[in-house]
Amino acid sequence: MLRQQSSRIRENLDLATARRHYLAMYIMPLSVPQRVGVVFYGLAMGVLALTATTVASVILGFLMAALLTLAHLAGNDGGGGFFVLQAAFYGFYAGIVVGMIVCWRVCRSRLRRLPTE
């Protein structure tokens, strides 16, 4: 009985020691090139978010212009085309904010080695 308990304690200690060593190797600090890569990856994701936000707003502006033209509310001077330019202008500024948030969250999670949500 005593031998069984001591062997269980020894197995648990070996298991705990193995886990501690595995975690120490898994959570090693990032090297400088890895950190630079994480920052560039975050910037790339931010630029892609900016581009996606701008393109989405241009598409919505084009659809709005088409709807106004079909409903004969845009006028004869081609006022519907103005919505596309205005959507691109404001979509770009909204994209800057969204891109900064995406860049911050990606860099923060990657540098802390947490999964991106």
N, C-alpha and C positions, 0 to 999 in steps of 0.2 A: 504494500500500500504506500509506504513511504517512498519507495523507489518510483512508483508511478507518478506521484506528485512531484518528485524532484525532476523526473524526465519531462513532465508537462511544463514545469517552470523553466527548465532549460530550453525547451522548444519555443516557449513564448519569448524568452529573452533573445534567442537567435532570430526569431521572426521580427521582434521589435528592433533589433540591431540592423537587420537587413533592410527594414523599412526606413530607418533613419539614414542609412548610407545611400539608399536609392533616392530618397528625397533630397539629400544634400547634393547629389549629382544632378538631379533634375532641376533644382532651383539655384544653379550656379548663376552668378551675376553675368549680365550681358557684356560682351567685349565692345570696344569702341566702334569697330566696323559694323557690328550688329545694331548698335544704337543708331548709327548714322543711317543704316538701312531702314530701321523702323521709322525714323523721322521722314525719310524720302518716301516711304510707303504711305505714311499718313498724309503727306503733301499731295501725293498722286491721288489718293482717295478723295481728298478735299477738292482738287481740281476737277475730278470726274463728277463729284456732287454738284459743283458749280456749273459744269457743262450740262448735266442732266436737268438741273433746275431751269437753266436758261432755255434749253431746247423745249422743255415741257411748256414753259410760259409762252414761247413763240407759237407752238402748236395751238395752245388755247386761244391766243390772240388771233391766229388765222381762222380758227373755227368761229370765233365771235364775229370777226369781220365778214365771214361767209354768211352767217345767220342774219346779220344786219343788212347785208346786201340782198339776201333772198326776201327779207321782210320789207324791203324798200325803206329802211330807216337810216341808211348810211348817207343818203343824199346823192346828188348827181356829181359832186366834185371828187368822188373817190375817197370819202372819209373813212371807209372801212380799212384801207391800207394803213392808216395811222395807228390802228389798234395793234397791228403786228409790230411796228416800231416801238410803240409804247410798252408792249408786253416784253419785248426783248430788253428794253432799257431797265424796267423795274424788275424783271426776272433775273437780270444779271446781278443787281444789288441784293436781291433776296438770296441768290445763289452764293454770293460772297459770305453771307452770314451762315447759310447752311454748310458751305464748304469748310468754314472755320470750325464749326461745331463738330463736323465729321472728322476733320483732321485732329482735333483735340482728343476726341473720344478714342480714335484708333491708336494714336500715339500713347495715350495714357494706359489703355488696356494692354497694348503690346509690351510697353516698357515694364509694366507690373506683372506681365505674363498671365493676365486674366483672359477668359474668353470674351470675344467681342459680342455685344448684345445686339 
